[in-house]
């Protein structure tokens, strides 16, 4: 199955800010993660994450993030080019 790259915005609730979610994601699923941008305060964490892998692995990874309580939205590509 071909590899694909997906860029996502992750919005973490305060209870997950200190958890190494991106690290866990890379260990749990066969995906490569690349943090493109991040902003973290005590109340909320917002991360722009690039995930590379097979389509099914990316889909499972996104479902896992949502089950944790992280809001996941696609990135408009032109906002983080360069």
Protein Blocks (a to p, Z undefined) as FASTA:
>chain_A
ZZddddddddddfklmmpcfklmmmmmpccddddfbdcddfkbccddddddddfklmmmm
mmmmmmnopacddddfklmgZZ
